[in-house]
Amino acid sequence: MYNESMGGVDLTDRMMSFYRMKARTKKWTIRTIFHFLDLVLVNSWIKYRRDRTKLSVPCRQILKFMQFRMEVAEDFIVAPQESAGSSSDSEYDQGPTQSKKRRSLPTPSAAKRKSGAKYLPEMVASKNSMRCRNTDCSKKTKVKCMYCGVFLCLVPERNCFASFHE
């Protein structure tokens, strides 16, 4: 009977041991809070994975546990910036890299992309145009979002800038 119903607690304990929040403190309250945050994240990920599987989403589109934790962290980081009105983000404001090989910046999370009306287009004075990062567009553009750091089309025929942020 134990072998038939095991799996939930064992999986939770195993996942918690992979990416445990650690703080060197003697305060039991902080360790307890971190333990319960880990527990909430693991249980949320298990439920997310189960729901996505029921919706018959392919396995490659289901987030791994670390990716899930990063998405949750990004959502918590973006949320205070909305209320404070700050629009600076060091990850996307670094500018072009100096290496020969071009590296594209990761697409910002949905929470950051849709977090209000603080997006302004900026014309970049570069020699080469960059590819538009909207999902359905493959055109070249020199228009960049100042907040996200993503290159998007902004022409009368197609407004990828607006559709990306909606």
C-alpha positions in Angstrom: 0.0 0.0 0.0 2.9 2.4 0.8 4.5 1.7 -2.6 1.2 2.4 -4.5 0.7 5.8 -2.9 4.2 7.0 -2.6 5.6 9.7 -4.9 4.1 13.0 -3.8 6.2 13.6 -0.7 9.2 11.8 -2.1 9.1 14.0 -5.2 8.7 17.2 -3.2 11.6 16.3 -0.9 13.8 15.5 -3.9 13.0 18.7 -5.7 13.5 20.8 -2.6 16.9 19.3 -2.1 18.1 20.3 -5.7 17.6 24.1 -5.3 17.2 24.8 -1.6 17.3 28.4 -0.4 20.2 28.7 2.0 20.9 31.4 4.5 23.7 31.1 7.1 21.7 32.1 10.1 20.9 30.8 13.6 17.4 32.2 13.5 15.0 29.4 13.2 12.3 31.8 11.8 14.3 32.6 8.7 15.1 29.0 8.0 11.5 28.1 8.5 10.3 30.8 6.1 12.8 29.7 3.4 11.7 26.1 3.9 8.1 27.0 3.3 9.0 29.2 0.3 10.8 26.2 -1.2 7.8 24.0 -0.4 5.4 26.4 -2.1 7.6 26.6 -5.2 7.9 22.9 -5.5 4.2 22.2 -5.0 3.3 25.0 -7.5 5.7 23.5 -10.1 4.2 20.0 -9.6 0.7 21.4 -10.1 1.8 23.4 -13.1 3.4 20.4 -14.7 0.4 18.2 -14.0 -2.0 20.9 -15.5 0.1 21.3 -18.6 0.3 17.6 -19.1 -3.5 17.3 -18.9 -3.7 20.0 -21.5 -1.5 17.8 -23.7 1.2 20.4 -24.0 4.5 18.9 -25.4 7.1 18.1 -22.8 9.6 20.5 -24.4 7.2 23.4 -23.8 6.7 22.6 -20.1 9.2 24.6 -17.9 11.8 22.7 -16.0 11.9 23.4 -12.2 14.8 25.9 -12.4 13.1 27.8 -15.3 9.9 27.9 -13.3 11.7 29.3 -10.3 13.3 32.0 -12.5 9.9 33.0 -13.9 8.5 33.3 -10.5 11.5 35.4 -9.4 11.2 37.7 -12.4 7.5 38.2 -11.7 8.4 39.3 -8.2 11.2 41.6 -9.3 9.0 43.3 -12.0 6.0 43.8 -9.6 7.6 46.4 -7.3 9.0 48.3 -10.3 5.4 48.8 -11.6 4.3 50.6 -8.4 7.5 52.6 -8.0 7.5 53.8 -11.6 11.1 53.0 -12.2 11.9 51.9 -15.7 15.6 51.0 -15.4 16.7 47.4 -15.6 20.3 46.5 -15.7 19.9 43.2 -17.5 18.5 44.9 -20.6 20.3 48.3 -20.5 23.8 46.9 -21.0 23.9 47.8 -24.7 25.6 45.9 -27.5 28.3 43.4 -26.6 31.8 44.0 -27.8 32.5 40.5 -29.0 32.5 39.7 -32.7 29.7 37.2 -32.4 26.3 38.8 -32.0 24.3 37.6 -29.1 20.6 38.3 -28.8 19.2 39.3 -25.5 16.6 37.0 -24.1 13.0 37.9 -24.6 11.7 39.5 -21.4 9.0 37.6 -19.4 5.4 38.2 -20.1 5.0 40.1 -16.8 7.7 42.6 -17.8 6.4 43.0 -21.4 2.8 43.8 -20.3 3.5 45.8 -17.2 2.1 49.1 -18.2 2.6 52.1 -20.5 6.3 52.8 -19.9 7.6 51.6 -23.2 9.1 54.1 -25.7 10.6 53.3 -29.0 14.2 54.5 -29.7 15.9 54.7 -33.1 19.4 53.0 -32.8 22.1 54.5 -35.0 23.8 51.3 -35.9 25.3 50.2 -39.2 23.2 47.0 -39.5 19.5 46.5 -38.8 18.4 43.9 -36.3 15.7 41.3 -36.7 12.3 42.1 -35.2 11.8 39.9 -32.1 8.0 39.6 -32.5 6.9 36.0 -33.0 5.3 36.4 -36.4 7.7 38.9 -37.9 11.1 38.3 -39.5 11.8 41.8 -40.9 14.8 44.0 -40.1 14.4 47.1 -37.9 16.4 49.8 -36.1 13.7 50.6 -33.6 14.4 49.4 -30.1 12.2 49.4 -26.9 14.0 51.5 -24.3 12.6 49.5 -21.4 12.8 45.9 -22.8 15.9 46.4 -25.0 14.2 44.4 -27.7 14.2 45.3 -31.4 10.7 45.6 -32.9 9.1 46.9 -36.1 7.3 50.2 -36.1 5.9 50.9 -39.6 2.4 51.7 -40.8 2.0 48.3 -42.4 2.7 46.4 -39.2 3.1 47.6 -35.6 5.0 44.8 -33.9 6.0 47.3 -31.2 2.4 47.6 -30.0 1.4 43.9 -30.5 4.6 42.7 -28.5 3.6 44.8 -25.5 -0.1 43.9 -25.4 
